Amino acid sequence: MPLYDFRCRACGHEFEALVRAHDAPQCPECRATDLERLLSTFVASSEEGRQKSAKASRERQIKGRRDQLVAEAEYRKEHEH
């Protein structure tokens, strides 16, 4: 199964997807199927690349956790009264 990079034309989200023959990938954010296949970059493993990847992963986790905390606070605010 080839791994491709995509950009969703509906919401702009960029992601990777393993694509089997005759399967149409969906955007993981909005489930749209109107996708633009991007040119994949050559991957070379390096310490700098691993550090950038780890930093990006931590930033995504922090953002996801922050969004979850905001949603929980809004829920409590709406349902406490």
C-alpha positions as CSV (number, residue, x, y, z in Angstrom):
1,M,0.0,0.0,0.0
2,P,1.5,3.3,-1.0
3,L,1.7,6.2,1.4
4,Y,0.5,9.5,-0.1
5,D,0.3,13.1,1.2
6,F,-3.0,14.9,0.7
7,R,-4.6,18.3,1.2
8,C,-8.3,18.5,1.7
9,R,-9.9,21.0,-0.7
10,A,-12.8,21.4,1.7
11,C,-11.0,22.3,5.0
12,G,-7.3,22.6,4.0
13,H,-6.1,19.9,6.3
14,E,-2.9,18.1,5.2
15,F,-2.4,14.5,6.1
16,E,-0.8,11.2,5.0
17,A,-2.8,8.1,4.1
18,L,-2.1,4.6,3.1
19,V,-4.1,4.0,-0.1
20,R,-5.1,0.6,-1.5
21,A,-6.0,0.2,-5.1
22,H,-9.6,1.3,-5.7
23,D,-10.0,2.9,-2.3
24,A,-10.8,6.6,-2.0
25,P,-9.2,8.2,1.1
26,Q,-11.1,10.7,3.3
27,C,-10.0,13.7,5.2
28,P,-9.6,12.7,8.9
29,E,-10.8,16.2,9.9
30,C,-14.0,16.7,7.9
31,R,-14.5,13.3,6.1
32,A,-14.5,15.0,2.7
33,T,-13.2,13.1,-0.3
34,D,-12.3,16.1,-2.5
35,L,-8.5,15.8,-2.0
36,E,-5.4,17.0,-3.7
37,R,-2.6,14.6,-3.8
38,L,0.6,16.4,-2.9
39,L,4.1,15.6,-4.1
40,S,5.8,13.5,-1.4
41,T,9.2,14.5,-0.2
42,F,12.1,12.2,-0.1
43,V,12.5,10.9,3.5
44,A,16.0,10.7,5.0
45,S,16.5,9.8,8.6
46,S,18.6,12.2,10.6
47,E,18.9,13.4,14.2
48,E,17.7,16.8,13.1
49,G,14.7,15.3,11.4
50,R,13.8,13.1,14.4
51,Q,14.1,16.2,16.7
52,K,11.8,18.2,14.4
53,S,9.3,15.4,14.2
54,A,9.3,14.9,18.0
55,K,8.8,18.6,18.6
56,A,5.9,18.8,16.1
57,S,4.3,15.8,17.8
58,R,4.6,17.4,21.2
59,E,3.1,20.6,19.8
60,R,0.1,18.7,18.3
61,Q,-0.4,16.9,21.6
62,I,-0.4,20.2,23.6
63,K,-2.8,21.8,21.2
64,G,-5.1,18.8,21.3
65,R,-5.0,18.8,25.1
66,R,-5.6,22.6,25.3
67,D,-8.6,22.2,23.0
68,Q,-10.0,19.4,25.2
69,L,-9.6,21.5,28.3
70,V,-11.4,24.4,26.8
71,A,-14.2,22.2,25.7
72,E,-14.5,20.7,29.1
73,A,-14.6,24.1,30.8
74,E,-17.3,25.3,28.4
75,Y,-19.3,22.2,29.1
76,R,-19.0,22.6,32.9
77,K,-20.0,26.3,32.5
78,E,-23.1,25.5,30.5
79,H,-24.2,22.6,32.8
80,E,-23.4,23.9,36.3
81,H,-26.4,26.2,36.5
